[in-house]
Amino acid sequence: MKNKTQPGVVITIAAPFLTTAGMCIYRRRMFGVALSDADTGEDVEIMTRGVFDLDKVTAEDFAEGDLAYLTPAAQVSNDPDGTTNRLIGVAIRAASAGEATVQVLLNRGNAAI
């Protein structure tokens, strides 16, 4: 197909804030995990698919299969709180309260599911 430009697994966007590799980036309806550091406004590549260990709200429990939402503080929550949290994927392993991370399967690179 001659009009396909890329697979879309890794895309380049303008960093919305000072970014470090591994950080969750949600920009409008796009979501991914930063592959490198970038200053605000610089190009940064984000991976939009795959499984990642992401920082979670420490007090929350996740069961395998729970939906994962990104909070404004860039932590993963299982609380949909439709006004601020954005759906990013699904937990593929349980994570107990007190644990710092949860394994999340990113949802098609598009948080607006």
C-alpha positions in Angstrom: 0.0 0.0 0.0 1.7 3.2 -1.1 -0.1 5.6 1.3 0.8 3.8 4.5 3.5 5.9 6.4 4.2 3.7 9.4 2.8 0.8 11.5 1.9 3.2 14.4 3.6 1.2 17.2 6.1 4.0 17.8 5.0 7.6 16.9 6.7 10.9 17.3 4.9 13.8 19.0 5.8 17.1 20.6 6.6 16.5 24.3 3.8 18.2 26.3 6.1 18.6 29.3 9.6 17.7 30.4 9.7 14.0 29.7 11.9 11.1 30.9 12.1 7.7 29.3 9.4 5.4 30.6 7.1 8.2 31.5 3.4 7.9 30.5 2.4 10.6 28.0 -1.3 11.3 27.3 -1.8 14.0 24.6 -5.4 14.6 23.5 -6.5 11.2 22.5 -3.1 9.6 22.0 -1.3 7.7 24.7 2.1 6.0 24.9 5.2 5.5 26.9 8.2 7.7 26.2 11.2 6.0 24.7 13.6 8.8 25.5 14.0 12.1 27.5 12.8 15.3 25.9 12.3 18.9 26.8 8.8 20.5 26.5 8.0 20.9 22.8 10.8 18.7 21.5 10.0 15.6 19.5 9.7 12.5 21.5 8.9 9.0 20.4 6.2 7.1 22.3 5.4 3.4 22.1 1.6 3.0 21.7 1.4 -0.8 22.1 2.8 -3.4 24.3 3.0 -4.3 28.0 4.7 -2.0 30.4 5.3 -1.8 34.2 3.7 1.6 35.0 3.6 3.6 38.2 0.3 3.1 40.0 -1.6 4.7 42.7 0.0 2.9 45.6 -3.1 2.5 47.7 -5.1 0.7 45.0 -5.4 -3.0 44.2 -5.5 -4.3 40.7 -7.0 -7.7 39.7 -5.9 -9.3 36.5 -8.1 -7.8 33.7 -9.0 -4.6 35.5 -9.2 -1.6 33.3 -6.3 0.8 33.8 -6.7 4.6 33.8 -4.1 7.3 33.7 -4.5 10.0 36.4 -3.5 13.7 36.0 -0.5 12.8 38.2 0.7 10.3 35.6 -0.1 7.3 37.8 -2.2 4.3 36.8 -5.5 3.9 38.6 -8.4 1.4 38.4 -10.9 4.2 39.2 -12.6 5.4 35.9 -13.3 8.9 37.4 -14.7 10.0 34.0 -13.8 13.7 34.6 -10.0 13.3 34.9 -8.8 9.8 34.4 -8.2 8.4 30.9 -8.5 4.8 29.9 -5.1 3.5 28.7 -5.4 -0.3 28.8 -5.8 -3.3 31.0 -3.8 -4.8 33.9 -2.4 -8.2 32.9 -1.3 -9.2 36.4 -2.7 -8.5 39.8 -1.0 -5.7 41.8 -1.7 -5.2 45.6 -1.9 -2.0 47.5 1.6 -1.0 48.5 3.1 -2.1 45.2 4.5 0.7 43.1 3.8 -0.6 39.6 1.2 -2.6 37.7 1.7 -4.4 34.3 -0.5 -2.8 31.7 -1.3 -3.9 28.2 -1.7 -0.6 26.3 -5.0 -0.3 24.5 -4.4 0.1 20.7 -2.4 3.3 21.2 -5.7 5.3 21.3 -7.0 6.1 24.8 -10.4 7.1 23.4 -11.8 3.6 23.2 
